[in-house]
Amino acid sequence: MTAESKIFPNHRSAVPPEGLLEGVEVIDDRFLDLIDVNAEISKHYTGCEWAEGPVYFPEGDYVLWSDIPNNRILKFDAGTGDTMVFREPCNNTNGHFRDHQGRLVSCEHATNRISRTEPDGIVVSLVETLDGKRLNSPNDLIVKSDGTIWFTDPPYGILSDREGNQRDSELAGNYTYRLDPDTGVLSVVDKVGDRPNGLAFSPDEKLFYLADTGDPKDITVFDVSDDGKTLANRRQFAEVRPGASDGFRVDEQGNIWTSARDGVQCYSPEGTLLGKVLIPEQATANLTFGDKDGKRIYICGDTSLYSVRVKVAGAARYW
């Protein structure tokens, strides 16, 4: 049964329909090595108030993603084309990732935690506090090759009841973290970001990228220490416009595919904008690589789930 549309009557419409563009825009000819200029952009579902955090599962060829204000996780079955409700309520989940064992790891706004769904369907809490103080509202996460979970914790889920539960922060800032799920040890890897959001490693995990949707609305890049546990040499990688980078993923060649207000933008490892996949929505939130060969990008665009085939596979795929 197709999931019910739950777009709010007052859904934002800052850009008029005629101003919304769709298609592939080539800025640097190197982009043509990554995607066909006539690549089809498929819309699979529309009906979210704010679509976020997609993750692909090759075992069933499906995508899970969050509809945060509606407090539900949706599931798109690529084989049948059907979209159904996977979990409702879901504690206003945001970002998701598939770990090495094929388990769903999620950021939950309402419970200020990182959770994991076990094979039997039981949801367990991995971390909720730092030094006895509640986290803000974990936003996005990735699982490193060593099994550690890196995540961001801006205040979006506590600013109002729209995407979580309004309350004051118990922490001194909005931090980025590293969690060892085997030991439960949580450490802060960055305190500088204003509202840290999307994050990813380079294919060799020697670089760490971090989006900031606060001020200055950019992507920074760090060097990862030799022990893989800390970061150094923070510097700007790219300033994404229009809008800002919310979520992103890296392909096997080290290119960064990031959300922006106008769709998905692709940057070379050196930070050069190569091109765009324009999505006809008010904004684009996040994306993930899917298909069993890792060469389809699933895109959460405001109210909808889209996808487009590309010529390069995503990095950090544990299948």
N, C-alpha and C positions, 0 to 999 in steps of 0.2 A: 504494500500500500504506500503510495507516494506521500511523503511528509507534507503536512499542511503548511501553507504559506502563512508566515507570521510577521510580515512587514508592518511596522507601525504606521498608523494613518498620517502621522506628522513626520514621516521619514524625510531626512534631509534631501534637498534638491537644489543645491547651490548652483550647479552647472545645468543649464537647460538641455533637454534631450538632443537638440541639434548641435550642441557643443561637445557631445560625447563621441569619441573617435574609436574605431576598431581597425586592427590590421597590424602589419609588421612595418616598422619604420627603420630603415637602415641609415645609420649616421657614419659608420666606419665600415668599409668593405669587408673587414675581418668578420663582421657579424654574419655574412653570408656563409661562412664556414660552420656556423653554429645553428642556423635556421634558414629554411626556405622563405623567400620574400613573399610567397603566396601561401604560406602555411595556414591551414584552416584553424580558426579559433572556435572551439566547440563550447556551447553553453549546456551544461548538464542539469542544472537546477537553479531556480530562483525562488526566493521566499524567506530569506534571512533578514533580520534587522541589522546584523553586523557579522559577516562571515569571517572566520579567523582560524589560524592554526591547523592547516591541512597536514595529514600524514598518510602515507600509502602503505598498504599491506599486500605483498605479492602472493601470500598464501591463498588469499581469496580474491585477489585482483580488485580491491576496493579501497576507497578513500574515506577516512573519518575527518570531520572538521567541526569547529565550534560555531554555534550561533549564540554569542555571549549574552546579549540582553534577554533572549528567550530561554536561557538556562537549559540548553539542550545540545547534544552532540548528534550530528547527522552522518549518515553512511551512504555513499554512492557506490553502487555495484556496477563496475565497468562492463561486466559480461551482459547484464540485463538492461542496463541503463536506468535502473530504478534508484530512487533516493528514499530512504526511510529513516525513522528516528532510531538511533543507536542507544541513547541514554537520555532520560529526562525525568527528573531534574539531574543536573550534573555538577552542581556547585559552581556554576558560571566558569566552566573551563575556558582556557584560552589556547595557548600553544601545546602541541603534542609531538611526540617522537616515538619511533619504534626502536626498542633496544636490541641488543645482540641475540636475545632469546625470543624475539618476536612479540614482546609484551608492550602494551601501550603505557607510555609514561606521559603524565599530563600536568599542566599548570592549572591550579584551581584558585580563582579569585575569592569566592565566598568563604573558603576555609583556610585561606592564606597558606597553601601547602603545595608540595609536589607529591603526586600520587602515582601509583602503578597498579594496573589491572592485571591480576594473575591469570594463568590459563583457565582456572575454574570460574573466572568472572568476578572474584572477590577483589575489591578495591582497597589497597593498603596505603597508609600514609608513610612517606619517606622522610619528610622534614616539614616542620611547621614554624619553628622558632630559631632565632639567633640569640644565644646567651639568655634564654628565657623570655625573650620578647618576640611577639608575633611578627612574622614576615608581613610585608605590605599586601601585595597581590601578585604572586609569581605570574609572569607574562609569557615568556617564550623560553625554550630549552633545546639543548642538543645533547646527545650521548657521544662521548669521545670513544676512541678505539680501546681505551683501557677500562671502559665501563663506567667512568665517572660521568656525572650529570652536571652540566653547566647551565645556569639559568639567570634570568634577569628579574628584578623585583621593583618595578615602578609602582606608583600609587593609583593606577587607573581603576582598580576594583574597590578602592575605599573612598574615592572622591564623591561618589553618589551611590544610590541603590540601583542604578541602571545596569551595572556590570558586576555587582557584588554587594557588599554591605558597607554603607557609609560609616566611617569612624576615623578617629585620629590615628596617625602612624605612631607606633611605639619605638621606631628606630630613628637614628640620627640622620639617615639619608636613604637614597635609593641605590642599592648596590647590585653588583653582579657577583654570582657565587659559583663555587665548585663544591659538589657534593659527592662523597664516596658512599654509594649505597650499601657497600659491604660493611663498612665500619660506622657509618652514620656521621662521620666527621664533615662539618660544613665550614668552609673558609671563604672569606671575601677576596675576590681577585681584582675588583676595581671599585673604588669609591668616588671617582671623579665624575662619572656620568650624571647628567641631570635627570633624565627619565630613560634609562637604558631599556632597550626593546629587543629587536632581532639580534641574532648572534650565530656565528659559524666559524669553523676552522678551515684553513687551507687544506688541500688534499694531503699534504705531508704533515699536517698538524704543527707546523713550525710558526704559523701565523694565526692570530685570533682576530676576528672582525666583530665589531659591536655597533649597532645602530642606536641613535639617541633621538627620540621623538620629542624631547624637550628642547632646550636651547643648547647647542646651535643647530639642531636638526641635520645631523651628518652621520657618516659611518667612519669610525676610527679603526685603526689596525694596531695590533701589539705583536711583539715578539714573544713566543712561548719559551719558557725556561727549559733547560736540558732535561730536568726531571719531570716536565710536563704539568707542573702544578701551579705555577705562578706566571705573571705577565710583566713585561717591561717595555720601555720605549714606545709609549703611547703617542700616536700621531694621526693626523687626519688622512683618511683614504679617499673619500669622495663626499661632495655636498649634493644630495639628491633633490632635484627640483623638477616639476612642481611638487608641492607637498613635502614629504619626508620619507625616508626609508623606515618602514614598519618591520617587515620580516623579509628574510632573504635566505638563499641557499647558494652553494658553490658547486660548480661542475668539476669534472675530473681534470680539466685543463686549468683550473684555478680562476675561471671567470666568475664574477659575482652577479647573480640574478636577483634583483631586489624589487620589492613593491615600491610604488610611488603613487601620487594622486592620479596620474594618467594611465597607469597599468604597471607593467613589469619593465624595468630598465636593466640592461646588461652592461657591466663594466669589466674591462680587461684586468688582469692581475696588477697592472701598473696604475689602475684607476681611471683609464680612458673610457668614456661612454661610447659603446659600440652600436647600440640600437635599442629599440623598444618593441614590446608587444603591447599594443594599445588595447585597453579593456574599456568597453562602453558603460562604465559605472561611475558613481560619484567619487569613489576612491578604491584603492586596492590595498588589501591588508597583508597577505602572506602567500606563500607558495611552497610547493614541494615537488621533488622529482618522483615520477612513478612509471608505470608499466614495468614488466618484468625485466626489460633491458635498461630501465632507468632513463629513458629518453622521451618521456612525456612530462611536461610541467603542468601540474594542477594548481590553479590560481583561485584564491578567495577574493572576489571583487565585490565588496560592499554587501549586496543582497544575494549574490550568486556564486556558483562554482563553475569555473571554466577549465579548459585544458588546451594545450597545443603541443604537437610533436616537434622535437628539436633533433639536432644531429649529434649531440654530445650527451653523455650520461652524467647524472649527478654524482658527486662525491659523498662519502660518509653514508653509504647504503650498506646495510648489514644483511645482504642476501645475495 
